[in-house]
């Protein structure tokens, strides 16, 4: 309980710090968003037009006043208007977030489901097929660009084999390849972590005791090593959950998915810093919530202080 309370207090401080950093750093970006908007609209870049847009967007006020007004409204769900689309940012997030969440969470859940049997097989038989597969996925996830893998999946599964229709099919066809891509980049590292913890348990004295009591190697690994391996996987999953919100930008661009990451990429090009501020704070809030859930889960798995 003490660990959870301390984590909650740190989370509040982190959210305040994240909002200040997001506000300050994004205001320091090069190029004026008014100039970008006027150029995109084909309008002359005059001082009068620039000042009019600044006043319309509320960015002509002192920075401290802008931050106070923005943070107060952000808490109640008023995240301002997008410079680029002139639509409420909160509504855009609500519309696009479920798409990105489904892709990211679906990919992570699939990676976890696959990581346990692959990691267990790799620990039960080091050097075997499962061990080689997980090593290849782990190395490939660090060295092969995600957009290249996405294009290969489209070419093989959609163009050559005609197994799926990622752009013209139903919701299942459109979500399948993005979910597989996210899972492919997470399953290798998760499986290797699970395997490493099982191998560490294999070298422990209690594992030899379990074998002496008549358990097979696989039975002893599952009964006495699985809990330790899951603990390590939960720790490793905490940063991986960054994929769920906004971390699937390459996936959404490659497959044409109108999710939050696609919206973010377009907003970066337009210097739409109100959208970027909302994204940074939302990501910070998401990671804080994931950290709290991870601390709670770890305390349940291992209740020792």
Number of C-alpha atoms within 10 A of each C-alpha: 10 8 12 16 11 10 16 16 10 12 19 13 11 15 17 14 14 19 19 15 15 19 24 15 11 16 17 9 11 8 11 15 20 22 20 18 19 16 12 11 9 9 11 11 14 10 10 9 14 18 14 13 19 16 11 11 17 14 14 13 12 9 13 11 10 14 16 11 12 20 18 12 13 15 9 8 12 15 21 19 18 19 23 18 11 10 12 15 22 18 14 17 18 11 13 18 19 15 19 26 19 17 28 28 19 20 27 26 16 18 23 22 14 18 25 22 15 25 29 27 19 26 25 21 13 15 13 12 13 20 22 14 16 22 18 13 20 20 13 16 18 12 9 12 12 21 17 12 18 21 13 13 17 21 13 13 15 17 13 10 10 11 11 19 18 21 15 9 11 11 11 11 16 18 20 16 23 28 22 19 21 26 24 22 24 24 27 28 25 29 32 24 21 30 28 18 22 25 19 14 20 19 10 11 9 13 20 15 12 17 15 10 10 10 15 12 14 15 14 21 23 16 12 16 23 19 17 17 26 20 19 17 21 20 16 16 18 17 12 17 17 18 19 23 25 24 19 25 21 20 26 23 17 17 18 14 23 15 26 25 24 21 20 17 15 12 19 12 11 19 23 23 20 21 24 21 23 22 20 18 21 18 19 20 17 16 19 20 14 17 21 19 15 19 19 16 15 17 16 11 14 12 9 7 7
